[in-house]
Amino acid sequence: MSSDSRNQQEIVVQGISASQGIAYGTVFVYLQSDVEVPSYQVDIEKRIEEVARFDQALLTTRQQIAKIQDEVEKNLGKAEALIFDAHLLVLEDQALIGETIREFEKSGCNIETCFNNVASRYIQAFSEIDDEYLRERAGDIRDVAQRVLQNLLGQAENSLSKLAEKRIVLANDLSPSDSASIDRSAALGIVTDSGSKTSHAVIVARSMKVPAVVGVRDLTKKVNTGDWAIVDGYDGVVILNPSEATLFRYGKIQSQKKSFEQRLFDANRKPAVTLDGVTVMLQANIEKVDEVALVKEYFAEGVGLFRSEYLYLNSARMPTEQEQFVAYKTVAEGLAPNPVVIRTLDLGGDKPMASNPHLFPKEANPFMGFRAIRFCLEHPDIFKDQLRAILLASTFGNVRLMYPMICGVEELQRANAILAECKAELKARGQPFDPKLAIGAMIEIPSAAATTDLLAPECDFFSIGTNDLIQYLLAIDRGNDRIAHLYEPTHPAVLRTLKHIIDEAHRARRPVGVCGEMAGDPIFVPLLLGLGVDSLSMTPPVLPAVKYLIRAMKMTDARDLAAEALMLGSAKEIYAKCDAFYRARIALE
């Protein structure tokens, strides 16, 4: 560290923990600007040539991405290389390409302008999706669009492949191509102003096993290349100009964390059983078929939530019954005999299909709009294709079906009536299915939570979607930065609602699980189990931490925690109790 850096004041910046680990070194500030797109009219006699130029740019971009994918597979592995399948799909998207050509033919503007206009509309549509993972896919389209525009304009591509020395990479955001091109031997850590835990920069950082912190808000405007910093990927903290005392403290922390990580790894191979002998079912949330390997890698007991809308959102058209059947069958067979809960599509409202805008008109309040089961019931032809595909896959494993956004008994009955029609149609075809296919309802709307006892006779199990349930209960848009701090999982209203759902479900002899973010947070896990939840489903990488905690606690203590929490009147008080419970059992050695 230079003497100038030693004399500068230490600054601590809080972000979001994205990839665990601790890094210390100098910063490289990487600033990437959007391509500036010129606009002009193309002469009629040159329009065929203009379309040919577009075709060549698409071909060149495809070759570039295929090369990056090969390099990523060689350096990081096949699973990480799959990131770029989505990019190649964008280049094959006939809706995107066709719309560009139509706009060109109609306006006569140069192809760069037309392509940029169309791609921007797609990016906007994905950016407005509430689901964090799917919202990040706007980055796929943006990244590909930038590459196509660079090739059309003859500009050199940006690259982080030649860092001069070991550095912490700091950027406003990193596209998938940027992330993949980072020199693995020179990147100490990754920090971004924006982004989330599901961004591609994070996925690559985890694969490279380097610490990452995202969402540090305009840090690129306050830091210069060459400044010294610590990246704490455990607590989501970036420390600029760290003092000698801080450096000493982090040296000890790093040693402790590495020891703790090894304990998590060892515990994850063992059963999820509490100290007093209670077994807890831990499952995985997935979006894609290729995540079956991840489910097995983290020893999850099947899938508690398969978000089937990914099959629709990554397609230029509605997937056929056969295409869906193949996907569901692959997951069911791959994880048998463990259960696979397939949630019917949660499209509409905040998750429109950009390729089918006529089905999803823009809404003023998409969170409470025309989505999920509401969309399905209004489009039974689309719904039936999915239901028949799930039924057909049910003979190849332990498949279960779950409806999202159920608000009352009538909706659930209507959905089951359509399912019965599908069963009759398959019988008429002579195609086998599991006649005892388990049917579940997600509880994520307050009206469903209040009428769990009425819903119970119409289904076989419940799964609580805490993300939306909390949002609706507290009237908090969790995507709104100004009020995000009010989104409190430990709010007394949330706890009382969860307790009511669980008690009513158990009174009707229906198991109830949690598949929202609370299920994957070790601080909240004892509280959920103490309230009586039967199973937890989460993103695979967080399973080791949750399983370790379960093996370090007693269920009787968790029940005492829940009973005490239900008596408290403050979200902060309840959180403090949960945090103390967690820390008492996860002391670092």
C-alpha positions as CSV (number, residue, x, y, z in Angstrom):
1,M,0.0,0.0,0.0
2,S,1.3,3.5,-0.9
3,S,2.0,6.0,1.8
4,D,-0.7,8.2,0.3
5,S,-3.3,5.4,0.6
6,R,-2.3,4.9,4.3
7,N,-3.1,8.5,5.1
8,Q,-6.5,8.4,3.5
9,Q,-9.6,7.9,5.6
10,E,-11.1,4.4,5.7
11,I,-14.5,4.2,4.1
12,V,-17.0,1.3,4.5
13,V,-19.6,0.8,1.8
14,Q,-22.4,-1.7,2.3
15,G,-23.6,-3.7,-0.7
16,I,-25.1,-7.1,-1.3
17,S,-23.1,-10.3,-0.6
18,A,-22.9,-12.2,-3.9
19,S,-20.0,-14.5,-3.8
20,Q,-18.3,-15.5,-0.6
21,G,-14.6,-14.8,0.2
22,I,-12.3,-12.0,1.2
23,A,-10.0,-10.1,-1.2
24,Y,-7.5,-7.3,-0.6
25,G,-5.7,-5.4,-3.3
26,T,-5.8,-2.4,-5.7
27,V,-8.9,-1.5,-7.7
28,F,-9.3,-1.5,-11.5
29,V,-12.3,0.7,-12.5
30,Y,-13.9,-0.7,-15.6
31,L,-16.3,1.7,-17.3
32,Q,-18.3,0.5,-20.3
33,S,-20.6,2.9,-22.2
34,D,-23.4,2.0,-24.5
35,V,-22.8,2.0,-28.3
36,E,-23.7,5.3,-29.9
37,V,-26.1,4.5,-32.7
38,P,-26.3,6.8,-35.7
39,S,-29.6,7.3,-37.5
40,Y,-30.1,7.9,-41.2
41,Q,-32.3,6.9,-44.1
42,V,-31.1,4.1,-46.5
43,D,-31.6,4.5,-50.2
44,I,-34.1,2.1,-51.7
45,E,-31.5,0.5,-54.0
46,K,-29.3,-0.3,-51.0
47,R,-31.9,-1.9,-48.8
48,I,-31.1,-5.5,-49.8
49,E,-27.5,-4.8,-49.0
50,E,-28.5,-3.3,-45.6
51,V,-30.4,-6.5,-44.7
52,A,-27.3,-8.6,-45.8
53,R,-25.2,-6.4,-43.5
54,F,-27.5,-7.3,-40.6
55,D,-27.3,-11.0,-41.4
56,Q,-23.5,-10.8,-41.4
57,A,-23.5,-9.0,-38.0
58,L,-25.7,-11.7,-36.5
59,L,-23.4,-14.4,-37.9
60,T,-20.2,-12.6,-36.6
61,T,-21.8,-12.2,-33.2
62,R,-22.8,-15.8,-33.1
63,Q,-19.2,-16.8,-33.8
64,Q,-17.9,-14.5,-31.1
65,I,-20.3,-15.9,-28.5
66,A,-19.6,-19.5,-29.5
67,K,-15.9,-18.8,-29.0
68,I,-16.5,-17.2,-25.6
69,Q,-18.6,-20.2,-24.6
70,D,-15.9,-22.6,-25.6
71,E,-13.4,-20.7,-23.5
72,V,-15.7,-20.6,-20.5
73,E,-16.3,-24.3,-20.7
74,K,-12.6,-25.0,-20.9
75,N,-11.7,-22.6,-18.0
76,L,-14.8,-22.7,-15.8
77,G,-16.7,-25.8,-16.7
78,K,-19.7,-26.9,-18.7
79,A,-22.4,-25.6,-16.3
80,E,-21.0,-22.0,-16.4
81,A,-20.8,-22.2,-20.2
82,L,-24.5,-22.8,-20.4
83,I,-25.0,-19.1,-19.5
84,F,-24.3,-18.3,-23.2
85,D,-27.0,-20.6,-24.5
86,A,-29.4,-17.8,-23.7
87,H,-27.3,-15.4,-25.8
88,L,-27.3,-17.8,-28.7
89,L,-31.1,-18.1,-28.4
90,V,-31.4,-14.3,-28.6
91,L,-29.6,-14.5,-32.0
92,E,-32.0,-17.2,-33.2
93,D,-35.1,-15.3,-32.0
94,Q,-37.2,-15.0,-35.1
95,A,-39.5,-12.5,-33.4
96,L,-36.6,-10.2,-32.6
97,I,-35.1,-10.5,-36.0
98,G,-38.4,-10.4,-37.9
99,E,-39.5,-7.3,-36.0
100,T,-36.2,-5.6,-36.9
101,I,-36.6,-6.3,-40.6
102,R,-40.3,-5.2,-40.5
103,E,-39.3,-1.9,-38.8
104,F,-36.5,-1.4,-41.4
105,E,-38.9,-2.0,-44.3
106,K,-41.5,0.3,-42.8
107,S,-39.2,3.2,-41.8
108,G,-36.3,3.0,-44.2
109,C,-34.0,3.8,-41.3
110,N,-30.5,2.2,-41.1
111,I,-30.6,-1.3,-39.7
112,E,-28.6,-0.3,-36.5
113,T,-31.4,2.1,-35.5
114,C,-34.2,-0.4,-36.2
115,F,-32.4,-3.2,-34.3
116,N,-31.6,-1.0,-31.4
117,N,-35.3,0.2,-31.1
118,V,-36.6,-3.4,-31.2
119,A,-34.0,-4.7,-28.7
120,S,-34.7,-1.8,-26.4
121,R,-38.4,-2.8,-26.3
122,Y,-37.4,-6.4,-25.4
123,I,-35.0,-5.2,-22.7
124,Q,-37.6,-2.9,-21.2
125,A,-40.1,-5.7,-21.1
126,F,-37.7,-8.0,-19.2
127,S,-36.5,-5.2,-16.9
128,E,-40.1,-4.8,-15.6
129,I,-40.4,-8.4,-14.5
130,D,-40.8,-8.8,-10.8
131,D,-38.9,-12.1,-10.5
132,E,-35.2,-11.2,-9.8
133,Y,-33.7,-14.1,-11.8
134,L,-35.8,-13.4,-14.9
135,R,-35.3,-9.7,-14.6
136,E,-31.6,-10.3,-14.9
137,R,-32.2,-11.9,-18.3
138,A,-32.6,-8.4,-19.7
139,G,-28.9,-8.4,-19.4
140,D,-28.7,-11.2,-21.9
141,I,-30.5,-9.2,-24.5
142,R,-28.6,-6.0,-23.7
143,D,-25.2,-7.8,-24.0
144,V,-26.1,-9.5,-27.3
145,A,-27.5,-6.2,-28.7
146,Q,-24.4,-4.3,-27.8
147,R,-22.3,-7.0,-29.6
148,V,-24.5,-6.9,-32.7
149,L,-24.3,-3.1,-32.8
150,Q,-20.5,-3.1,-32.4
151,N,-20.2,-5.5,-35.3
152,L,-22.6,-3.4,-37.5
153,L,-20.6,-0.3,-36.7
154,G,-17.2,-2.0,-37.0
155,Q,-16.2,-1.2,-33.4
156,A,-13.8,-3.3,-31.3
157,E,-15.4,-5.3,-28.5
158,N,-14.6,-4.4,-24.8
159,S,-12.5,-6.9,-22.9
160,L,-11.2,-7.5,-19.4
161,S,-9.0,-10.4,-20.6
162,K,-5.7,-8.6,-20.2
163,L,-5.6,-7.1,-16.7
164,A,-2.0,-5.8,-16.2
165,E,-1.8,-7.2,-12.6
166,K,-3.9,-8.8,-9.9
167,R,-6.8,-6.4,-9.3
168,I,-10.3,-6.0,-7.8
169,V,-12.6,-5.3,-10.8
170,L,-15.1,-2.5,-10.0
171,A,-17.7,-1.7,-12.6
172,N,-21.2,-0.1,-12.9
173,D,-22.3,-3.5,-14.1
174,L,-20.7,-6.4,-16.0
175,S,-22.3,-8.0,-19.0
176,P,-22.1,-11.8,-19.3
177,S,-19.4,-11.3,-22.0
178,D,-17.4,-9.0,-19.8
179,S,-17.7,-11.4,-16.9
180,A,-16.6,-14.4,-19.0
181,S,-13.6,-12.5,-20.4
182,I,-12.1,-11.6,-17.0
183,D,-8.6,-12.9,-16.6
184,R,-9.0,-15.6,-13.9
185,S,-5.4,-15.3,-12.8
186,A,-5.6,-11.6,-12.3
187,A,-9.1,-11.0,-10.8
188,L,-9.0,-10.8,-7.0
189,G,-12.7,-9.9,-6.6
190,I,-15.6,-8.3,-8.4
191,V,-17.7,-5.3,-7.2
192,T,-20.6,-3.7,-9.2
193,D,-22.7,-0.6,-8.6
194,S,-25.8,-2.4,-9.7
195,G,-26.8,-6.0,-10.2
196,S,-28.2,-8.7,-7.8
197,K,-27.4,-12.1,-6.5
198,T,-28.6,-13.7,-9.7
199,S,-26.6,-11.5,-12.2
200,H,-24.1,-13.2,-14.5
201,A,-21.2,-11.4,-13.0
202,V,-22.1,-13.2,-9.7
203,I,-22.5,-16.6,-11.4
204,V,-19.0,-16.2,-13.0
205,A,-17.5,-14.9,-9.7
206,R,-18.8,-17.9,-7.8
207,S,-17.4,-20.2,-10.5
208,M,-14.0,-18.5,-10.3
209,K,-14.3,-18.7,-6.5
210,V,-13.5,-15.0,-6.1
211,P,-15.5,-12.7,-3.7
212,A,-18.1,-10.5,-5.1
213,V,-20.3,-7.6,-3.8
214,V,-23.0,-6.0,-5.9
215,G,-25.4,-3.1,-5.5
216,V,-22.8,-0.6,-4.0
217,R,-24.5,2.3,-5.6
218,D,-22.3,4.7,-7.6
219,L,-19.0,3.5,-6.1
220,T,-17.4,3.8,-9.5
221,K,-17.8,7.6,-9.2
222,K,-15.9,7.7,-5.9
223,V,-13.0,5.3,-6.5
224,N,-10.0,5.6,-8.8
225,T,-8.0,2.8,-10.4
226,G,-5.1,2.0,-8.1
227,D,-7.0,2.7,-4.8
228,W,-6.7,-0.1,-2.2
229,A,-9.7,-1.9,-1.0
230,I,-11.0,-5.0,0.9
231,V,-13.9,-6.9,-0.6
232,D,-15.9,-8.9,2.0
233,G,-18.1,-11.3,0.1
234,Y,-19.5,-12.8,3.3
235,D,-21.1,-9.6,4.7
236,G,-21.4,-7.7,1.4
237,V,-19.0,-4.9,2.5
238,V,-16.3,-3.0,0.5
239,I,-13.7,-1.2,2.6
240,L,-11.7,1.5,0.9
241,N,-8.3,2.6,2.2
242,P,-8.4,0.0,5.0
243,S,-6.4,0.8,8.2
244,E,-3.7,-1.5,9.6
245,A,-6.2,-2.6,12.3
246,T,-8.8,-3.5,9.7
247,L,-6.3,-5.4,7.7
248,F,-5.2,-7.4,10.8
249,R,-8.9,-8.1,11.7
250,Y,-9.7,-9.3,8.2
251,G,-6.7,-11.6,8.2
252,K,-8.2,-13.4,11.2
253,I,-11.7,-13.4,9.7
254,Q,-10.5,-14.9,6.5
255,S,-8.9,-17.8,8.4
256,Q,-12.0,-18.4,10.4
257,K,-14.3,-18.2,7.4
258,K,-12.3,-20.8,5.5
259,S,-12.5,-23.2,8.5
260,F,-16.3,-22.6,8.7
261,E,-16.8,-23.2,4.9
262,Q,-15.1,-26.6,5.3
263,R,-17.5,-27.4,8.1
264,L,-20.4,-26.5,5.9
265,F,-19.1,-28.7,3.1
266,D,-18.7,-31.6,5.5
267,A,-22.1,-31.2,7.0
268,N,-23.9,-31.0,3.6
269,R,-23.1,-34.6,3.0
270,K,-25.0,-35.6,6.1
271,P,-28.8,-35.8,6.8
272,A,-30.7,-32.7,7.8
273,V,-31.5,-33.9,11.4
274,T,-31.7,-31.7,14.4
275,L,-29.8,-32.5,17.7
276,D,-33.0,-33.9,19.2
277,G,-33.6,-36.2,16.2
278,V,-36.1,-34.4,14.0
279,T,-35.6,-34.8,10.3
280,V,-36.2,-31.7,8.0
281,M,-36.8,-32.0,4.3
282,L,-34.6,-29.6,2.3
283,Q,-35.4,-29.1,-1.4
284,A,-34.2,-26.9,-4.2
285,N,-35.8,-24.1,-6.3
286,I,-34.9,-24.3,-10.0
287,E,-35.7,-22.6,-13.3
288,K,-34.0,-24.7,-15.9
289,V,-33.7,-28.4,-16.8
290,D,-29.9,-28.3,-16.6
291,E,-30.1,-27.4,-12.9
292,V,-30.8,-31.1,-12.1
293,A,-27.0,-31.5,-11.7
294,L,-27.0,-28.6,-9.2
295,V,-29.8,-30.2,-7.1
296,K,-27.7,-33.4,-6.9
297,E,-24.5,-31.6,-6.2
298,Y,-26.0,-29.9,-3.1
299,F,-27.8,-33.1,-1.9
300,A,-31.3,-31.6,-2.1
301,E,-34.2,-33.9,-1.6
302,G,-35.8,-33.1,-4.9
303,V,-37.3,-29.9,-6.1
304,G,-39.8,-27.9,-4.1
305,L,-40.3,-25.3,-6.8
306,F,-39.7,-25.7,-10.5
307,R,-40.5,-22.3,-12.1
308,S,-41.9,-23.5,-15.4
309,E,-42.3,-20.0,-16.9
310,Y,-38.6,-20.0,-17.9
311,L,-39.6,-22.4,-20.7
312,Y,-41.9,-19.6,-22.0
313,L,-39.8,-16.5,-21.4
314,N,-36.8,-17.9,-23.2
315,S,-38.9,-18.8,-26.3
316,A,-40.1,-16.7,-29.2
317,R,-43.4,-18.7,-29.1
318,M,-45.4,-20.7,-26.7
319,P,-43.8,-24.1,-26.1
320,T,-45.7,-27.1,-27.3
321,E,-47.1,-29.8,-25.1
322,Q,-44.4,-32.2,-26.4
323,E,-41.6,-29.7,-25.7
324,Q,-42.8,-29.2,-22.2
325,F,-43.3,-32.9,-21.6
326,V,-39.6,-33.6,-22.6
327,A,-38.4,-30.9,-20.1
328,Y,-40.6,-32.1,-17.2
329,K,-39.8,-35.7,-17.9
330,T,-36.0,-35.0,-17.9
331,V,-36.2,-33.4,-14.5
332,A,-38.5,-36.0,-13.0
333,E,-36.3,-38.9,-14.3
334,G,-33.1,-37.2,-13.2
335,L,-34.3,-36.7,-9.6
336,A,-36.5,-39.8,-9.1
337,P,-37.6,-41.1,-6.6
338,N,-37.3,-37.6,-5.0
339,P,-40.3,-35.3,-5.6
340,V,-40.4,-32.6,-8.2
341,V,-43.0,-29.8,-7.6
342,I,-43.8,-28.1,-11.0
343,R,-45.4,-24.7,-10.5
344,T,-47.8,-23.9,-13.4
345,L,-46.7,-20.9,-15.4
346,D,-46.6,-17.6,-13.6
347,L,-46.8,-15.4,-16.8
348,G,-48.5,-12.1,-17.2
349,G,-48.5,-8.9,-15.3
350,D,-44.9,-8.4,-14.4
351,K,-43.7,-11.4,-16.4
352,P,-44.8,-10.7,-20.0
353,M,-43.6,-12.7,-23.0
354,A,-42.0,-10.1,-25.2
355,S,-42.7,-12.2,-28.2
356,N,-46.5,-12.3,-27.4
357,P,-47.3,-8.7,-26.4
358,H,-50.9,-9.1,-27.5
359,L,-51.5,-11.5,-24.6
360,F,-50.0,-9.2,-22.0
361,P,-51.2,-5.6,-22.3
362,K,-49.3,-3.2,-20.1
363,E,-50.8,-2.7,-16.7
364,A,-50.6,0.1,-14.1
365,N,-50.3,-2.3,-11.2
366,P,-48.7,-5.5,-12.5
367,F,-48.2,-7.0,-9.0
368,M,-51.9,-7.3,-8.7
369,G,-52.7,-7.7,-12.3
370,F,-53.5,-10.3,-15.0
371,R,-50.9,-13.0,-14.1
372,A,-50.3,-16.6,-13.1
373,I,-53.5,-18.6,-12.5
374,R,-55.6,-15.7,-13.6
375,F,-53.9,-15.7,-17.0
376,C,-54.2,-19.5,-17.3
377,L,-57.9,-19.7,-16.5
378,E,-58.5,-17.1,-19.2
379,H,-56.4,-19.0,-21.7
380,P,-57.3,-22.6,-21.2
381,D,-55.7,-23.8,-24.4
382,I,-52.3,-22.6,-23.2
383,F,-53.0,-24.0,-19.7
384,K,-54.1,-27.4,-21.0
385,D,-50.9,-27.8,-23.0
386,Q,-48.9,-27.4,-19.8
387,L,-51.2,-29.6,-17.6
388,R,-51.2,-32.4,-20.1
389,A,-47.4,-32.2,-20.3
390,I,-47.1,-32.4,-16.5
391,L,-49.5,-35.3,-16.4
392,L,-47.6,-37.2,-19.1
393,A,-44.3,-36.6,-17.2
394,S,-45.9,-37.9,-13.9
395,T,-45.3,-41.6,-14.9
396,F,-41.5,-41.0,-15.1
397,G,-40.9,-39.9,-11.5
398,N,-42.4,-38.4,-8.4
399,V,-44.1,-35.4,-10.0
400,R,-46.4,-32.9,-8.1
401,L,-48.3,-30.0,-9.6
402,M,-48.8,-26.6,-7.9
403,Y,-50.9,-23.6,-8.9
404,P,-49.5,-20.1,-8.2
405,M,-51.3,-16.9,-7.0
406,I,-54.5,-18.8,-5.9
407,C,-56.7,-16.2,-4.1
408,G,-59.7,-18.4,-3.2
409,V,-61.6,-21.7,-3.5
410,E,-63.4,-20.9,-6.8
411,E,-60.1,-20.3,-8.6
412,L,-58.7,-23.6,-7.2
413,Q,-61.8,-25.5,-8.2
414,R,-61.7,-24.0,-11.8
415,A,-58.1,-25.0,-12.2
416,N,-58.9,-28.5,-10.9
417,A,-61.8,-28.8,-13.3
418,I,-59.5,-28.0,-16.3
419,L,-57.0,-30.6,-14.9
420,A,-59.9,-33.1,-14.9
421,E,-60.6,-32.3,-18.5
422,C,-56.9,-32.9,-19.4
423,K,-57.0,-36.3,-17.6
424,A,-60.1,-37.3,-19.7
425,E,-58.4,-36.2,-22.9
426,L,-55.3,-38.3,-22.1
427,K,-57.4,-41.3,-21.3
428,A,-59.1,-40.9,-24.7
429,R,-55.7,-40.8,-26.3
430,G,-54.7,-43.9,-24.4
431,Q,-51.7,-42.1,-22.8
432,P,-50.7,-43.0,-19.3
433,F,-50.4,-40.6,-16.3
434,D,-50.4,-40.8,-12.6
435,P,-54.1,-40.7,-11.5
436,K,-53.0,-39.8,-8.0
437,L,-50.9,-36.8,-9.0
438,A,-50.6,-34.6,-5.9
439,I,-52.1,-31.1,-6.3
440,G,-50.8,-28.1,-4.4
441,A,-51.6,-24.5,-4.0
442,M,-49.2,-21.6,-3.3
443,I,-50.2,-19.4,-0.5
444,E,-48.9,-15.9,-1.4
445,I,-52.1,-13.8,-1.4
446,P,-53.6,-12.7,2.0
447,S,-57.1,-13.9,0.9
448,A,-55.6,-17.4,0.4
449,A,-53.8,-17.2,3.8
450,A,-57.1,-16.3,5.5
451,T,-59.0,-19.2,3.9
452,T,-56.5,-22.0,4.1
453,D,-59.1,-24.2,5.8
454,L,-61.5,-23.7,2.8
455,L,-58.7,-24.5,0.3
456,A,-57.5,-27.6,2.0
457,P,-60.2,-30.0,0.7
458,E,-59.4,-29.0,-2.8
459,C,-55.7,-29.8,-2.8
460,D,-53.1,-32.2,-1.3
461,F,-50.4,-29.7,0.0
462,F,-49.5,-26.1,0.4
463,S,-46.4,-24.1,-0.3
464,I,-45.9,-20.6,1.1
465,G,-44.4,-18.0,-1.2
466,T,-43.1,-15.6,1.4
467,N,-41.7,-13.1,-1.1
468,D,-45.2,-12.1,-2.4
469,L,-47.1,-12.8,0.8
470,I,-44.9,-10.4,2.7
471,Q,-45.2,-7.8,-0.1
472,Y,-49.0,-8.0,-0.1
473,L,-49.4,-8.2,3.6
474,L,-47.3,-5.1,4.3
475,A,-48.2,-3.2,1.0
476,I,-44.5,-3.0,0.2
477,D,-43.2,-3.0,-3.3
478,R,-39.9,-4.8,-2.6
479,G,-38.5,-3.5,-5.9
480,N,-39.0,0.1,-4.7
481,D,-35.7,1.4,-3.2
482,R,-37.5,4.1,-1.2
483,I,-39.5,1.7,0.8
484,A,-37.5,-1.6,0.5
485,H,-36.4,-1.2,4.1
486,L,-40.0,-1.6,5.2
487,Y,-40.0,-5.1,3.8
488,E,-39.7,-7.1,7.1
489,P,-40.1,-10.9,7.2
490,T,-40.2,-10.7,11.0
491,H,-43.2,-8.2,11.1
492,P,-45.7,-9.6,13.7
493,A,-48.4,-9.6,11.0
494,V,-46.2,-11.9,8.9
495,L,-45.5,-14.3,11.8
496,R,-49.2,-14.5,12.8
497,T,-50.2,-15.1,9.2
498,L,-47.7,-17.9,8.8
499,K,-48.8,-19.5,12.0
500,H,-52.4,-19.4,10.9
501,I,-51.6,-21.0,7.5
502,I,-49.6,-23.8,9.1
503,D,-52.1,-24.5,11.8
504,E,-55.0,-24.6,9.4
505,A,-53.1,-26.8,7.0
506,H,-52.1,-29.3,9.7
507,R,-55.7,-29.3,11.1
508,A,-56.7,-30.6,7.6
509,R,-53.8,-33.0,7.5
510,R,-52.1,-31.1,4.7
511,P,-48.3,-30.7,4.7
512,V,-47.0,-27.1,4.2
513,G,-43.6,-26.0,3.0
514,V,-42.0,-22.6,2.3
515,C,-40.3,-21.9,-1.1
516,G,-39.7,-18.1,-0.7
517,E,-36.5,-16.4,0.2
518,M,-37.1,-16.9,4.0
519,A,-36.6,-20.6,3.5
520,G,-33.0,-20.1,2.4
521,D,-32.0,-17.6,5.1
522,P,-30.4,-19.4,8.1
523,I,-31.5,-16.6,10.4
524,F,-35.2,-17.3,9.6
525,V,-35.0,-21.1,9.3
526,P,-35.4,-21.9,13.1
527,L,-38.4,-19.5,13.2
528,L,-40.1,-21.2,10.3
529,L,-39.4,-24.7,11.7
530,G,-40.6,-23.6,15.1
531,L,-43.8,-22.4,13.6
532,G,-44.4,-25.9,12.2
533,V,-43.3,-25.8,8.6
534,D,-42.8,-29.3,7.2
535,S,-40.2,-28.6,4.4
536,L,-38.0,-25.8,3.0
537,S,-37.1,-25.2,-0.6
538,M,-34.3,-22.8,-1.6
539,T,-31.6,-21.9,-4.2
540,P,-29.2,-24.9,-4.2
541,P,-26.0,-23.0,-3.1
542,V,-27.5,-22.0,0.2
543,L,-28.4,-25.5,1.2
544,P,-25.1,-26.2,3.1
545,A,-25.6,-23.2,5.4
546,V,-29.2,-24.1,6.2
547,K,-28.4,-27.8,6.7
548,Y,-25.4,-27.0,9.0
549,L,-27.7,-24.8,11.2
550,I,-30.4,-27.5,11.4
551,R,-27.7,-30.0,12.6
552,A,-26.6,-27.6,15.2
553,M,-30.0,-26.8,16.8
554,K,-32.8,-28.6,18.7
555,M,-36.3,-28.5,17.4
556,T,-37.6,-27.9,20.9
557,D,-35.5,-24.7,21.0
558,A,-36.9,-23.6,17.6
559,R,-40.4,-24.0,18.9
560,D,-39.6,-22.0,22.0
561,L,-38.2,-19.3,19.7
562,A,-41.4,-19.2,17.6
563,A,-43.6,-19.1,20.7
564,E,-41.6,-16.1,22.1
565,A,-41.5,-14.3,18.7
566,L,-45.3,-14.6,18.5
567,M,-45.6,-12.7,21.8
568,L,-43.4,-9.7,20.6
569,G,-44.8,-6.6,18.9
570,S,-41.8,-5.3,17.0
571,A,-40.1,-6.7,13.8
572,K,-36.8,-5.5,15.1
573,E,-37.2,-7.4,18.4
574,I,-38.2,-10.6,16.6
575,Y,-35.2,-10.3,14.2
576,A,-32.8,-9.7,17.1
577,K,-34.1,-12.9,18.7
578,C,-33.7,-14.9,15.5
579,D,-30.2,-13.5,15.0
580,A,-29.1,-14.3,18.5
581,F,-30.4,-17.9,18.1
582,Y,-28.4,-18.2,14.9
583,R,-25.2,-16.7,16.2
584,A,-25.3,-18.9,19.3
585,R,-25.2,-22.0,17.2
586,I,-22.9,-20.8,14.4
587,A,-20.0,-19.5,16.4
588,L,-16.8,-19.4,14.3
589,E,-14.0,-21.5,15.6
